[in-house]
Structure formats: C-alpha cells, structure tokens
C-alpha cells in the first residue's frame, strides 16, 4: 500500500490531517474534537485505534482542540518541539500531557514513516511544517505561514503531494470588515499565505513528481473555494504543470483521499 493522505478538517475552526502507510497511521495536528476526528476517520475506513502519533505544527487553538482526549482516552503519543510545548504552558491540561519532543530540522520516525519538521514563518513559538516520507514517496504539509521562504521551497520541492495554506484573496481581505491591525497581521511575514503567493510558490517548485496539491486553511470570510482553486490552476498552467490535480479542503468534512501512484 502506498502513502495515503486525507485532510480531515482545515480552517480556523480546526485543522487535522491523516497520513498513513501500509503499517503506520499518524495525524498532523489535532484541532478537531476527538469525537469529530474519530467520525471522520470512519468515513475513510480508518480509526483512532490505528493512529500511532500526533505531530503538532504549533500551539494555536485550531490545531490542539482534541489533543487531551486523544492521549487520555486513546493513549496516542503526542510529538512537538520545545517551543510549541512551551507555548502550551498557559493550558495546564495540555502542558501536563506526556510529550515526545523532536528537534526542528532533525528527522524522526514513527513506524515506517520518516518525519522531517522544518521551520516556517508564523506568529507562534516555534512553528513547523512537515515532510513525511515512506520509501520513495513523500508528502509535504504546511498549513500556516506568512511567506514562502527558501527553506519551505527546498523542503517541498520533491514531494509527491503537498498540503499548502491558501488562506485569503488579498482584495477580499482588504475589503472585509476586519480591523486594520488584523489585516496587517494576516498579510505580514508571520501571518497567512494568500492565494497568489501560494500559487506562485507551487508553480515554482512543481515538477513531474508532484501529483496532487491540497489547498488548505481557506478563510471563510476572505476567500472562496473557486477563487483559490482558479489562482492555483492558472499559475500551474502558466508554468506548464497541467498534470497536477488540485483538491480542496473543508472545515466541516473530509477532503478527497490521495494515494501515491
């Protein structure tokens, strides 16, 4: 069985991604309730009992909601770096959990999955993206970042599937009723990636190896599925990458399932 990928939920209301090989299943982030995660796993023929670990990208609330129950009820190991663990200190319940610590920039293994955490620019303590590899297949996951750095490009450029934030349409954001300070935060270097910036980076790093792109963390107020999809399709087409399938993610339902060809 090849690598299998499904985004169980994505957006400001909660983020959680399922990745599995033939023998090992993990979650990236646990921002949905444990009940919601279990229900959505059932929809794709999986279960929480099969999950061998949760890898946490950062400490923001939309990535951590289910963690306590995932460990206390299901005994699922939790993996995070020192900065993220420190960032959870304001939550006694989460800080007291048994954390397995990884070092940003150093790969570690869960079962037959090799997981490489790498730094991303976002307004958290020590936020990371992940490249998850099994054999010759790899998946890149970056759900929150302000700008597409050289490091992010380098880590994602050889992936067969990529989950990438495409948070907002800049015009929709500027025309929204959001406070100016919040708009500045979102547009800043440690904020969130716009459709145009996400699409441009994908067009730059794509190649014959890239099979599928999932557009993640879309703003419910400052973006639309069709707008984000079109921006990515057009950028990839201009760069000659018409072979890549673009899939959407959703806050309240699972995405399509990708299995490595």
N, C-alpha and C positions, 0 to 999 in steps of 0.2 A: 504493500500500500504506500502510495506517495504521500507527501505532506498535504494536509488538509487545513483549510482556513475558512473561518466564518466569523463575521463581526456580529456579536450577539446584541450589541446596542452601542450607539455612538451619538454624542451630542452633549449639551450642557446638563442634561438630566441624568446622564450616566454612560460610562464607557467600559466595554468589556469585549475582549477578542479571544476566540478559541483557535488554538493551533494544535495539530496532532500529527504524529507519525503512526506507523502500524502498531507501535507498542507504548507510546507516551503521549499523553494529552496535557496541555497546560493552558492557563488563562493569562493574558496580558491585561492587567488592571481588573479591579472588581468593583466597578462603580454602580452596578445594579444591586438590588437586594438579592440575597442568596436564593430566595424563592423564585425570583424572576430569572436568575441565571439557570437554575435547575429546569424551569419550564422551557426556556429557550433552547437549552441543550437537548431536551427530549425531542424538540421539533426537528433536530438534525441527527437524531439517532445516537446521541451521546448522553453521558450522565456525569454528575459531580463525583460519583464514586470512582470514575476513571481519571479524574484530574490529579496530576502529580505535583502541581505547584502553581502559585500565582506570582507573576513577575510584575512589580509595581513600577510604573514610569515616574510618578511623582505623587505628592501628597494632597493634591486638590480634591475637594469633596466629591466631584463627579467621577473619581477614579477609585474611591475607597469604601463606598457605602456598604458593600457586602462582606468586607474582609473579616470582621469579627466572627460572624456566623460561619463563614467558610472554614475558619480554623477551629472554632469551638465545637461546632456540630459535626463537621465533616473531616476534621483533622488534616486539612490541606496545608502544606508548608507554604510560607509566605517569604518572598525574596525581594529585597530592596537594598539600596546603597545607604551609606551612613547619613548623608544629607537628608534623604527622604525620611528615614527613621527619626532623625532629629526634628524634622518638620511636623511629625505627628505627635510631638510631646504635649501639645495642648489638648490632645484627646487621650485621657488616661486609658480608656478601653483599648485603643489601638496601640499606644506606646507600650503597653504591658504584654502585648502578644509576643509569641516566640518568633522572632525574625531571623531569617538566614541572610547574612549580609554578603553582597557582592561588591566588587570594586568597579567603578565606571571605567571602561576601557579594557577590562580583562574578561575574557570569555569564561563561562562556567557551563556545567552540563546538568540537565535533568533528564534522566533516562538516556535515550539516544539522540536527544536534541541538544545541539550546541547553541548557546545563547550569548550574544555579544552586546552588552549595553554600551551606548555611546552618548556623549553629551549633546544636548540640544538647547537652543536659547529659548527660555520660557521663564516666567516670573514665579518660579518655585525654588526650593532649596538646592536641589541637585537633579534636575530633570534629565531623563534619558529617553532615547529611542532604543529599539532592539532589532538586531538581525538574528533570525532563528534559522539554523541550518541542520539538515539531516542528509547525509550523503552528499550528492551533487546539487540538492535543491535548497533554496533559501527564500525566506520571507522577511521583508523589512516593514517595521511598524513605527510610525511617528505620528502621533495624534495631536500634539500640542507643540508649536514652535512659532517664533516670531519671524525669523528669516531663514532661508535655505543656505546654511553655511557650507564651506568647502568640505568640512568633515561629514556633514549629513549627506552631501552628494557622493562622497567617496564610499561611505558605508552602504548606500542604497544602490549604487550603480550596477552591481552584479546580481541583484535579486530577481527571482522569477515572478514574484508577486510583491506588491507594495501597498500598504495601508497608509495613506497620507492625508493629513489635515487639509481641507479646502473650506475654510471657515466662513468666509464672507465675500460678498461682492462689495468692492470699495464704494461705489456710488450709492448702493443701498445702505451701507453703514453710515456714510456721511449724511444721507437724507433721513436717517432714523431719528427718533426722539430720545435716543440715549444721551446721557450727559457728555459734554465735550471731553472731560477727563477720562471717561471710559472709552470713548472713541480713540483717544491718544494711546491708551494702554493697549487696545486691540491692534492698532496699527504699528506699535512700537517694535523694537528689535527683540523684545521678550514677550510679545503678545501672541497673536494668532495669524496664521498664514492665509492670505487672500486667495481667491480662485486663480487670479492671474499669476501670482507668484508660484503657487503650487503647480500650475500647468506648465509654466516656463521651466521649472526645475525638472519635471518629469520628461519634458521634451529633450532637455539637455542630456539626461543620464540614460534614457531609454536605448534599447538595442534589441537584437533578435531574441535575446534571452528573456526579456520581460514579457510575460504572458497576460498578466491581469493587474489592474490598478483599482483599488477601492478608495473612493473619496469619503473622508471621514470628518466628524465633528462639525457638520454644517450648522450654521446659526439659523435658528427658527425664525428670527426677526430680520436678519440682514443677508439672507441667501435663499436660493431656491434650488431644488434638485436639478431642474433643466438648465439653469444658468451655470451651475458648477460643471455639470456634465459637458455642456457645449464648449465652455472655455478649455477644458482638458482635451476634448476631441479635436478642436480646431488647432491647438498648439501641437499636439502629437501629429496630426495630419500634415501641418506645415513642415514638420521635421522629417516626414516620410515614414512615420511609425504607425501605419494604418492596421497593423496586425494585432495591436493591443486592445483587449477588452476592458472597457471602463464600467465598473459596477458602483452602485451607490450603497450607502449605509443609512441606518434609520435609528431614531431614538426608541421606538416602540415595537420593533420587530427585527428578526434576524435578516442578515444580508443573504445574497446568493452564496453558495459554497464553492470555493475554488479548490481543485485538486490538481497537483502538478502533473503536467502531461508527460 
